[in-house]
Amino acid sequence: MKKISLLGTGLIGAFYTMSLHSHRRKDVIHTVCSLPESAAKDFAKKYNIPKYTDSIKEAIEDKDTEIVIVALPNYLHREAILMACRAKKHVLCTKPLAMNAAEAKEILDAVEKAGVFHGYLEDLVYTPKTLKTIGMANNGSFGRILWTRSREAHPGPHSAWFWDKKQSGGGALVDMGCHCIEIGRSFIGKDIKPVEVMCWADTQVKPIEAEDHAIALIRYETGAISQVEVSWNFRGGMDLRDEVSGTEGTVRLDHWLRTGFEVFTTGNTDKYVSEKSESDAGWLFPVGDEVHALGYSHMFTDMLDSLENKTEPRETFYDGYIVNAIMDACYKSVKTKKWENVELEVWRGKEGIKAGIDLIDYDKDHYLIKKEVMPDGKTKIMLKEKASGNIIQKYI
Ligand SMILES: NC(=O)c1ccc[n+]([C@@H]2O[C@H](COP(=O)([O-])OP(=O)(O)OC[C@H]3O[C@@H](n4cnc5c(N)ncnc54)[C@H](O)[C@@H]3O)[C@@H](O)[C@H]2O)c1
């Protein structure tokens, strides 16, 4: 049994606790830390946690604690992780790893130097649907991945610090783009280098300095393109969707709205429906088990099994660093309105892949472009003549 110190008992701290303390898990949260101390105390009581404090240092240095979970506002991640490194504690950190790539690199260097286990808590690559899709993508079910689309949009975050760029590092892109980027990377292949990005971001609605809406394109070395759509202005709940398109297949995932679970109620109870749901009346889209559907359960199983078995989890601080570097390039592109390179001080994947098209031999003189059965029942093919390069069509 591993004892865990949880830093932060807000929305994500609660989800992490519900996940870690459910299904008869063997690891436990032993100390919680949040502000004010009374909030930590109430949380400890609610989830049967023996110790509480308002001191990050005290929670990290607790002599029984082996693992520290950082579930604090973004501007505190670096400080908390560096403290955990000094105390030689294993550390798991929520998304985004840091406010920017420079901070993320400092964090990565610190955990690697300290030799502590590190896991990046990117839950959305661990949803059961996403894990299944990544497995199928890896075994070639969709052929060469050409395009991914990941969308997260809702009516905006639940705490003031998210809306303040100085504490969050950015707006909707930093908050949710980090998920979408890592989902796209996971489908395309995390060893495939992200090369350049084009990003639009704007503040369309809210009176804040950060962007409340952004759309980014990330081009990978294979030629695959990953589309990221995030917004804090979306009305009607949380729109959480992914799509993948490859030379041999297509996937569409809906994680939150219209998942096949639709309920009508007059709303007399005034109760919580599901995260970021805007209504408790009429036709609703509840989620059966949020902790499971959002990937927290599989994520912690991977993290804690990996720690025990001395292996690397699916998501490490290296991945967090890559995501921060892609987001930095996005912000640069927003300013310059141009494609911007992803600057990677550290890259541990493949190098020098040449993007190219697939040549399918139809016969010795032609490549096959396309075959289609027409409404009249005849089959039409389009071919490219190898010698002349001309494109022709014929019925077969
Ligand atoms: N799906 C996800 O992975 C997901 C979802 C939501 C939030 N997050 C991330 O989790 C982190 C926290 O977000 P949240 O939504 O839980 O925020 P929140 O505002 O709900 O909670 C923040 C918590 O941090 C505590 N805190 C703040 N300053 C502190 C300090 N100086 N010392 C001790 N405790 C302090 C607060 O008391 C509170 O318990 C952020 O990095 C956010 O991006 C991840």
The ligand as an SDF file (V2000), in Angstrom:
LIG
                    3D

 44 48  0  0  0  0  0  0  0  0999 V2000
   -9.3030   16.6910  -16.3700 N   0  0  0  0  0  0  0  0  0  0  0  0
   -8.2850   17.1820  -15.7260 C   0  0  0  0  0  0  0  0  0  0  0  0
   -7.2310   16.6090  -15.7760 O   0  0  0  0  0  0  0  0  0  0  0  0
   -8.4420   18.4540  -14.9310 C   0  0  0  0  0  0  0  0  0  0  0  0
   -9.7100   18.9800  -14.6790 C   0  0  0  0  0  0  0  0  0  0  0  0
   -9.7980   20.1440  -13.9190 C   0  0  0  0  0  0  0  0  0  0  0  0
   -8.6360   20.7540  -13.4430 C   0  0  0  0  0  0  0  0  0  0  0  0
   -7.4170   20.2140  -13.7390 N   0  0  0  0  0  0  0  0  0  0  0  0
   -6.1630   20.8470  -13.2750 C   0  0  0  0  0  0  0  0  0  0  0  0
   -6.0640   20.6770  -11.8570 O   0  0  0  0  0  0  0  0  0  0  0  0
   -5.4620   21.8110  -11.2390 C   0  0  0  0  0  0  0  0  0  0  0  0
   -6.4340   22.3530  -10.1910 C   0  0  0  0  0  0  0  0  0  0  0  0
   -7.6740   22.6400  -10.8240 O   0  0  0  0  0  0  0  0  0  0  0  0
   -9.0620   22.5620  -10.0360 P   0  0  0  0  0  0  0  0  0  0  0  0
  -10.0920   22.5840  -11.0660 O   0  0  0  0  0  0  0  0  0  0  0  0
   -9.0580   21.4540   -9.0630 O   0  0  0  0  0  0  0  0  0  0  0  0
   -9.0060   23.9520   -9.2820 O   0  0  0  0  0  0  0  0  0  0  0  0
   -9.8700   24.3870   -8.0400 P   0  0  0  0  0  0  0  0  0  0  0  0
   -9.8660   25.8570   -8.0170 O   0  0  0  0  0  0  0  0  0  0  0  0
  -11.1750   23.6610   -8.0340 O   0  0  0  0  0  0  0  0  0  0  0  0
   -9.0170   23.8390   -6.7900 O   0  0  0  0  0  0  0  0  0  0  0  0
   -7.7250   24.3310   -6.4950 C   0  0  0  0  0  0  0  0  0  0  0  0
   -7.2830   23.7630   -5.1560 C   0  0  0  0  0  0  0  0  0  0  0  0
   -5.9550   24.2180   -4.8740 O   0  0  0  0  0  0  0  0  0  0  0  0
   -5.9030   24.7050   -3.5150 C   0  0  0  0  0  0  0  0  0  0  0  0
   -4.8720   25.7390   -3.3960 N   0  0  0  0  0  0  0  0  0  0  0  0
   -4.7580   26.8830   -4.1210 C   0  0  0  0  0  0  0  0  0  0  0  0
   -3.6670   27.5680   -3.6960 N   0  0  0  0  0  0  0  0  0  0  0  0
   -3.1060   26.8470   -2.7030 C   0  0  0  0  0  0  0  0  0  0  0  0
   -1.9610   27.0250   -1.8720 C   0  0  0  0  0  0  0  0  0  0  0  0
   -1.1660   28.0910   -1.9800 N   0  0  0  0  0  0  0  0  0  0  0  0
   -1.7030   26.0780   -0.9490 N   0  0  0  0  0  0  0  0  0  0  0  0
   -2.4950   25.0000   -0.8120 C   0  0  0  0  0  0  0  0  0  0  0  0
   -3.5880   24.7680   -1.5600 N   0  0  0  0  0  0  0  0  0  0  0  0
   -3.8850   25.6740   -2.5000 C   0  0  0  0  0  0  0  0  0  0  0  0
   -7.2990   25.2680   -3.3000 C   0  0  0  0  0  0  0  0  0  0  0  0
   -7.5570   25.3990   -1.9010 O   0  0  0  0  0  0  0  0  0  0  0  0
   -8.1580   24.2080   -3.9760 C   0  0  0  0  0  0  0  0  0  0  0  0
   -8.3550   23.1190   -3.1080 O   0  0  0  0  0  0  0  0  0  0  0  0
   -5.1640   22.7750  -12.3920 C   0  0  0  0  0  0  0  0  0  0  0  0
   -3.8340   22.5990  -12.8180 O   0  0  0  0  0  0  0  0  0  0  0  0
   -6.1230   22.3510  -13.5010 C   0  0  0  0  0  0  0  0  0  0  0  0
   -5.6530   22.6470  -14.7980 O   0  0  0  0  0  0  0  0  0  0  0  0
   -7.3060   19.0560  -14.4310 C   0  0  0  0  0  0  0  0  0  0  0  0
  1  2  1  0
  2  3  2  0
  2  4  1  0
  4  5  1  0
  4 44  2  0
  5  6  2  0
  6  7  1  0
  7  8  2  0
  8  9  1  0
  8 44  1  0
  9 10  1  0
  9 42  1  0
 10 11  1  0
 11 12  1  0
 11 40  1  0
 12 13  1  0
 13 14  1  0
 14 15  2  0
 14 16  1  0
 14 17  1  0
 17 18  1  0
 18 19  2  0
 18 20  1  0
 18 21  1  0
 21 22  1  0
 22 23  1  0
 23 24  1  0
 23 38  1  0
 24 25  1  0
 25 26  1  0
 25 36  1  0
 26 27  1  0
 26 35  1  0
 27 28  2  0
 28 29  1  0
 29 30  1  0
 29 35  2  0
 30 31  1  0
 30 32  2  0
 32 33  1  0
 33 34  2  0
 34 35  1  0
 36 37  1  0
 36 38  1  0
 38 39  1  0
 40 41  1  0
 40 42  1  0
 42 43  1  0
M  CHG  2   8   1  16  -1
M  END
$$$$
